[in-house]
Amino acid sequence: MKRTILILMSALILGILPLAPAYADENLDQVVEQNEQIAPAGTKKIFSEGHADLGIVVSGERAEILIRDDSADKPVWRHPEDVTFNLQKSAIQVLPEGTDYNFTGAAAGERVWVIPQQQIAHVPWLGWNTQHPGLANMGLRGVTIEYAGHIGPGEATVFEQDGGFAKPRVLWTSKKKHAQPVFTEIGTHAHANWVFTKPGVHLIAIRMRMEGRKQKSLQTYLRFAVQTDPHSSVDVSWQGKMAEEATRPEKADAARPERRNGYLFFGIGAGVFVAAGVAYLMTVRSKRAREEAEAQ
């Protein structure tokens, strides 16, 4: 899929602090089809760059969590346990001054490894979607996506941030050991910042609950090789129990369905360091948002 990567070389050279105007990001406008290819289980993939979404695929009576690999011309759904997201030097960012990002477990001036909301070169771009036609045809209220645990060194955090100088909104953090649910409407495609404070192999447990007359829960885990050899990480698997499922789904935070665009660069010294949420682009495309746009 043809994608456009915005590069602000002048900002990088001059170390200025530009707040760029919001713009419509067509990279998030995608169509998911019913019969897209599913890679056979056991087909390993080291994912170092490009677009991927976590989502539920429904075919007949079967529903499973898969990763939609959109890094090539034709999308391929892959089994999460076969995918290793590879974060190396290009994913290193330095947190800016202040305490706004202390929730990540790192302090100002410290380096972290980031999959940002905005797609950048040589770093995976991981999001999630609830766009599979089989899922849409089930008449669900939506899907609750739930953090169910973390295994790995340091802390792991997922957060989103609107354009301008909006404060970060934490979705999931390894500092909390209990399940952390986020409700997502059917037809949503979203990206957020994934932040890791220490190198090593990280596993994040994910549960997705289909919310309808009858609830159905699925669970899996994501693997990240952070500043470590991804080839030696591909067989690292989740061991032990995941956090218990949240018992009050109505209390789940809602993934806001409006479309949001924006990116912000902070200059530090002579250069510009893109921290988690310091350079970001977050767009959520939901069924409701599309309907509102079409009605205008």
C-alpha positions as CSV (number, residue, x, y, z in Angstrom):
1,M,0.0,0.0,0.0
2,K,1.3,3.3,-1.0
3,R,2.0,5.5,2.0
4,T,3.4,9.0,2.6
5,I,6.0,9.7,5.3
6,L,6.3,13.3,6.3
7,I,9.9,14.4,7.0
8,L,10.6,17.8,8.5
9,M,14.3,18.0,7.8
10,S,14.5,21.7,8.5
11,A,13.1,21.2,12.0
12,L,15.6,18.5,12.7
13,I,18.5,20.6,11.7
14,L,17.4,23.9,13.3
15,G,16.1,22.4,16.6
16,I,13.0,24.6,16.5
17,L,9.7,23.8,18.2
18,P,7.1,23.9,15.4
19,L,3.5,23.0,16.0
20,A,2.4,21.8,12.6
21,P,-1.3,22.3,11.6
22,A,-3.6,19.3,11.7
23,Y,-4.1,17.6,8.4
24,A,-6.1,14.6,7.0
25,D,-4.1,11.5,7.1
26,E,-5.2,9.1,4.3
27,N,-2.9,6.4,5.6
28,L,-5.5,5.5,8.2
29,D,-8.3,5.2,5.6
30,Q,-8.3,1.5,4.8
31,V,-10.7,-1.2,3.6
32,V,-10.5,-4.6,5.2
33,E,-12.0,-7.4,3.1
34,Q,-13.6,-10.7,4.2
35,N,-11.3,-13.1,2.3
36,E,-7.8,-11.6,2.9
37,Q,-5.0,-14.1,3.1
38,I,-4.2,-15.7,6.5
39,A,-0.7,-17.0,6.9
40,P,-0.4,-20.6,8.1
41,A,0.3,-20.9,11.8
42,G,4.0,-21.3,12.4
43,T,5.0,-18.8,9.7
44,K,7.4,-16.6,11.6
45,K,7.7,-12.9,10.8
46,I,10.1,-10.3,12.2
47,F,8.3,-7.0,11.8
48,S,10.8,-4.2,11.6
49,E,8.9,-1.5,9.6
50,G,5.5,-0.8,8.1
51,H,1.9,-0.9,9.2
52,A,0.2,-3.6,11.3
53,D,-3.1,-3.9,13.2
54,L,-4.3,-6.2,15.9
55,G,-7.8,-7.3,15.2
56,I,-10.5,-10.0,15.3
57,V,-11.1,-12.1,12.1
58,V,-14.5,-13.9,11.9
59,S,-15.0,-16.6,9.4
60,G,-18.2,-18.7,9.8
61,E,-18.4,-19.7,13.5
62,R,-14.7,-19.2,14.0
63,A,-13.3,-16.0,15.5
64,E,-9.6,-15.4,16.4
65,I,-7.2,-12.5,17.1
66,L,-4.8,-12.0,14.3
67,I,-2.3,-9.3,13.2
68,R,-3.0,-7.7,9.9
69,D,0.4,-7.2,8.2
70,D,-0.1,-4.3,5.8
71,S,3.6,-3.8,5.2
72,A,3.6,-5.2,1.6
73,D,1.3,-4.7,-1.4
74,K,-1.3,-7.2,-0.2
75,P,-2.3,-7.5,3.4
76,V,-1.8,-10.8,5.2
77,W,-3.2,-11.8,8.6
78,R,-0.7,-13.5,10.9
79,H,-1.0,-15.4,14.2
80,P,0.3,-13.1,16.9
81,E,2.6,-15.7,18.4
82,D,4.4,-15.9,15.1
83,V,5.2,-12.1,14.9
84,T,8.1,-10.3,16.6
85,F,8.0,-6.5,16.5
86,N,11.6,-5.4,16.2
87,L,12.6,-2.1,17.9
88,Q,16.2,-1.1,17.5
89,K,18.1,2.2,17.2
90,S,15.5,3.9,15.1
91,A,12.9,3.5,17.9
92,I,15.0,5.2,20.6
93,Q,13.6,8.6,21.7
94,V,14.5,10.9,24.6
95,L,11.8,12.1,26.9
96,P,11.5,15.9,27.0
97,E,11.9,18.1,30.1
98,G,9.1,18.2,32.6
99,T,7.0,15.5,34.2
100,D,4.3,14.9,31.6
101,Y,5.7,11.5,30.6
102,N,6.8,10.2,34.0
103,F,3.9,7.7,33.8
104,T,6.0,5.7,31.3
105,G,8.4,4.8,34.1
106,A,11.2,6.9,32.7
107,A,12.2,10.5,33.6
108,A,13.0,13.5,31.5
109,G,16.2,13.1,29.6
110,E,16.1,9.3,29.7
111,R,15.8,7.2,26.5
112,V,12.9,5.0,25.8
113,W,12.0,2.8,22.8
114,V,8.8,3.9,21.0
115,I,6.3,2.8,18.4
116,P,4.8,6.2,17.9
117,Q,1.3,7.1,16.7
118,Q,2.8,8.5,13.5
119,Q,4.4,6.1,11.1
120,I,8.2,6.7,10.8
121,A,10.9,4.9,8.9
122,H,12.6,1.7,10.3
123,V,10.1,1.3,13.1
124,P,6.9,-0.8,13.1
125,W,3.6,1.1,13.1
126,L,1.3,-1.0,15.3
127,G,-2.4,-0.2,15.9
128,W,-5.7,-2.1,16.0
129,N,-8.9,-2.2,14.1
130,T,-12.4,-3.6,14.4
131,Q,-13.1,-3.5,10.6
132,H,-13.2,-7.1,9.6
133,P,-16.6,-7.6,7.7
134,G,-17.3,-10.9,9.6
135,L,-17.0,-8.9,12.8
136,A,-19.2,-6.1,11.5
137,N,-22.0,-8.5,10.5
138,M,-22.4,-9.9,14.0
139,G,-24.4,-7.0,15.3
140,L,-22.1,-6.2,18.2
141,R,-22.0,-3.0,20.3
142,G,-18.2,-3.1,19.9
143,V,-15.1,-4.8,21.1
144,T,-13.4,-4.3,24.5
145,I,-9.6,-4.5,24.1
146,E,-8.0,-5.3,27.4
147,Y,-4.4,-5.3,28.6
148,A,-3.9,-8.5,30.5
149,G,-0.3,-8.4,31.6
150,H,3.3,-7.7,30.8
151,I,6.5,-9.8,30.9
152,G,9.8,-8.1,30.4
153,P,12.3,-5.7,31.9
154,G,11.3,-2.2,33.0
155,E,7.8,-0.9,32.1
156,A,5.6,-0.9,29.1
157,T,2.9,1.8,28.4
158,V,0.4,2.5,25.7
159,F,-1.1,6.0,25.5
160,E,-2.7,8.3,23.0
161,Q,-2.5,12.1,22.7
162,D,-4.5,14.6,20.7
163,G,-3.0,17.3,18.6
164,G,-1.7,20.6,20.0
165,F,-0.6,20.6,23.7
166,A,-3.2,18.1,24.9
167,K,-2.2,15.9,27.8
168,P,-1.4,12.2,27.2
169,R,-4.2,9.7,27.9
170,V,-2.9,6.4,29.3
171,L,-4.7,3.4,27.9
172,W,-2.5,0.6,29.4
173,T,0.4,0.5,31.8
174,S,2.4,-2.4,33.2
175,K,2.5,-0.5,36.5
176,K,-1.0,-1.7,37.1
177,K,-1.2,-5.5,37.5
178,H,-5.0,-5.8,36.9
179,A,-6.8,-5.9,33.5
180,Q,-7.3,-2.5,31.8
181,P,-10.2,-2.5,29.4
182,V,-10.8,0.0,26.5
183,F,-14.1,-0.1,24.6
184,T,-13.8,0.3,20.8
185,E,-16.7,0.7,18.4
186,I,-17.1,-1.5,15.4
187,G,-15.4,0.0,12.3
188,T,-12.6,1.7,14.3
189,H,-9.0,1.9,13.1
190,A,-6.6,3.4,15.7
191,H,-3.0,4.0,16.6
192,A,-1.3,5.0,19.8
193,N,2.2,5.2,21.3
194,W,3.8,2.0,22.6
195,V,6.7,2.8,25.0
196,F,9.3,0.5,26.6
197,T,11.8,1.7,29.2
198,K,14.3,-1.1,29.1
199,P,15.9,-3.3,26.3
200,G,15.0,-7.0,26.2
201,V,12.2,-9.2,25.1
202,H,8.7,-7.9,26.1
203,L,5.4,-9.7,26.0
204,I,2.1,-7.9,26.3
205,A,-1.0,-10.0,26.9
206,I,-4.1,-8.8,25.1
207,R,-7.7,-9.9,25.5
208,M,-10.5,-8.9,23.1
209,R,-14.1,-9.3,24.1
210,M,-16.9,-9.1,21.6
211,E,-19.7,-7.1,23.2
212,G,-23.2,-8.2,22.2
213,R,-26.1,-10.3,23.4
214,K,-23.6,-13.0,24.1
215,Q,-20.1,-12.0,25.1
216,K,-17.1,-13.9,23.7
217,S,-13.5,-13.3,24.8
218,L,-10.3,-14.2,23.0
219,Q,-6.8,-13.7,24.2
220,T,-3.3,-13.7,22.9
221,Y,0.0,-11.9,23.4
222,L,2.3,-9.6,21.5
223,R,6.1,-10.0,21.3
224,F,8.6,-7.1,21.1
225,A,12.4,-7.4,20.7
226,V,13.6,-4.2,22.1
227,Q,17.3,-3.4,21.4
228,T,18.0,-7.2,21.3
229,D,18.4,-9.8,18.7
230,P,14.9,-10.5,17.2
231,H,16.0,-13.9,15.8
232,S,16.7,-15.2,19.3
233,S,13.4,-13.8,20.5
234,V,11.0,-15.5,18.1
235,D,10.3,-18.5,20.3
236,V,9.8,-16.6,23.6
237,S,6.2,-17.3,24.6
238,W,3.9,-16.3,27.4
239,Q,4.3,-18.3,30.5
240,G,1.8,-18.3,33.4
241,K,-1.6,-16.7,33.9
242,M,-2.8,-13.5,32.4
243,A,-4.7,-10.9,34.5
244,E,-8.2,-11.9,35.2
245,E,-10.9,-10.4,32.9
246,A,-12.4,-7.2,34.0
247,T,-15.8,-7.9,35.6
248,R,-17.3,-4.5,34.9
249,P,-17.1,-3.9,31.1
250,E,-19.3,-0.9,31.3
251,K,-16.5,0.8,33.2
252,A,-14.1,0.4,30.4
253,D,-12.6,3.5,29.0
254,A,-14.0,4.4,25.6
255,A,-11.7,4.8,22.6
256,R,-13.0,8.1,21.4
257,P,-14.4,7.7,17.9
258,E,-13.8,11.2,16.5
259,R,-11.0,11.6,14.0
260,R,-8.0,13.4,15.4
261,N,-4.9,14.5,13.6
262,G,-1.8,16.4,14.7
263,Y,1.9,16.1,15.4
264,L,4.2,18.1,17.6
265,F,8.0,18.4,17.7
266,F,10.0,19.7,20.7
267,G,13.5,20.9,20.2
268,I,16.1,19.9,22.8
269,G,19.5,21.5,22.4
270,A,20.6,21.5,18.8
271,G,18.4,18.6,17.8
272,V,14.9,17.4,17.9
273,F,14.1,14.2,19.8
274,V,10.7,12.6,19.1
275,A,9.5,11.3,22.4
276,A,6.4,9.1,22.9
277,G,3.6,11.5,22.1
278,V,6.1,14.3,21.4
279,A,5.9,13.5,17.7
280,Y,2.6,11.9,17.2
281,L,-0.3,11.4,14.8
282,M,-3.4,9.7,16.1
283,T,-6.4,9.1,13.8
284,V,-9.4,7.1,14.8
285,R,-11.7,6.1,12.0
286,S,-15.0,4.6,13.3
287,K,-18.2,3.7,11.6
288,R,-19.9,6.5,13.3
289,A,-17.3,9.1,12.2
290,R,-17.6,7.9,8.6
291,E,-21.4,8.1,8.7
292,E,-21.2,11.7,10.0
293,A,-18.7,12.7,7.4
294,E,-20.8,11.2,4.6
295,A,-23.9,13.0,5.9
296,Q,-22.2,16.4,5.6
